[in-house]
Amino acid sequence: MVEKILVTLISFILFIYIFFFKMFKKNDTNYIIILAIQAVGILINFIQIIFKVLNTTFWNILIYLFGIVLPALVFALEYKNINVSEMMHVCAYKIYMFFGNYKKAKETLINLATKYPQSYYAHKFLAQMYEKEGGMRKAIEEYVKTLEIKRDDYKSYYRISLLLKDLGRNKQAIQMLNNLLKVKPDHYEASRLLGELLIENEDYKKAITVINKALKANEDKEDLVYNLGIAYARTNDFSLAKKCFEKVISLNNNNYNAYYRLGQISLLYRDFDMAENYFLNSTYQEKEAKSYYELTKIYMMKNQKDKAALTIQKAINSDAKFYEIAKEEPILFPIKNFIKKPEVVSENKSIKESKKEKMIEDYLNDTYNLTKILNEQKDSKKSYEWNRKKK
């Protein structure tokens, strides 16, 4: 009997503590759940004392769990500055998310952030929800709040940078990434994104420095090597660019962008056989139509008109826009009558390329056209001098 009275007394003291110092003082109704469970334990204990029933091991365990262990655990967690109410909100949020009730999940997080503005998890999960919904500005605001609470949250630094990039605020994204890499220099994703942004901003020398530094710790990352190749190509260092793209292929034999870039560089050196080989290897996905188009021009330069006619049709069937382009291409005028409209007019397989890819493609094409003109002028000058000497 003494034990029962002692258990009742301890349970009641813990009940009063949670009621006044947690629920009442914090004005947090979440503690009602804990108080309700504790009340069940106290009630069972009273029933045992008064009616002399439920005196089994099972009910005794429930009394100790509900009446003493649970509130004692709350006390211990709160003593270690772990907010039990916050944990309950987070659990509720995850349960709602599991069952697909996004509205209630969001409401739970907003309530948590309102009640506890310094809740790291409230702002973190809210940021992720806003990001999924496309509310990029709201997501940035919430990620910033998580950083104010937890300065070493490097993932939030990176997410903010990505969102700033999507909003077209590249300068701010670059600043954010530079700050992140100062404290976390081995952050691979940050280095990759910073390199891409510097390339898009045409700051190629800085991009080369950033990517080379990142490659010291991530030498087998093909996207870093590929971006380095782009940066070298934009600084007209085509030999180093070629080595980078070749390394990309050694790391991933299915990187069709790298094959395509090597084809473009081979054209710069007027190595048409090598260019043909690279473009053939790049005929897949977004590069398929463009590769066939480049192959068509190579076959025309080799005077392989039948092969050119078949190949340009592959380009047109893959992407209908090449029908009009081919009709206006001077080098294809000899086979103009053999160029047919696409087999499936309604289907367009064009894939929107990133700004980075568009920039390097246009640059290499423009460089090739320039070298072609210079070579033609050089050949014309040689022919003129030879004819003059002959006379």
Secondary structure as UniProt FT lines:
FT   HELIX           2..17
FT   HELIX           18..24
FT   HELIX           25..26
FT   TURN            29..30
FT   HELIX           31..51
FT   HELIX           57..64
FT   HELIX           65..69
FT   HELIX           70..79
FT   TURN            80..81
FT   HELIX           84..98
FT   TURN            99..100
FT   HELIX           102..115
FT   TURN            117..118
FT   HELIX           120..133
FT   HELIX           136..149
FT   TURN            151..152
FT   HELIX           154..166
FT   TURN            167..168
FT   HELIX           170..183
FT   TURN            185..186
FT   HELIX           188..200
FT   TURN            201..202
FT   HELIX           204..215
FT   TURN            216..217
FT   TURN            219..220
FT   HELIX           222..234
FT   TURN            235..236
FT   HELIX           238..251
FT   TURN            253..254
FT   HELIX           256..268
FT   TURN            269..270
FT   HELIX           272..281
FT   HELIX           285..287
FT   HELIX           288..301
FT   TURN            302..303
FT   HELIX           305..318
FT   TURN            320..321
FT   HELIX           322..328
FT   HELIX           330..338
FT   TURN            345..346
FT   HELIX           355..390
//
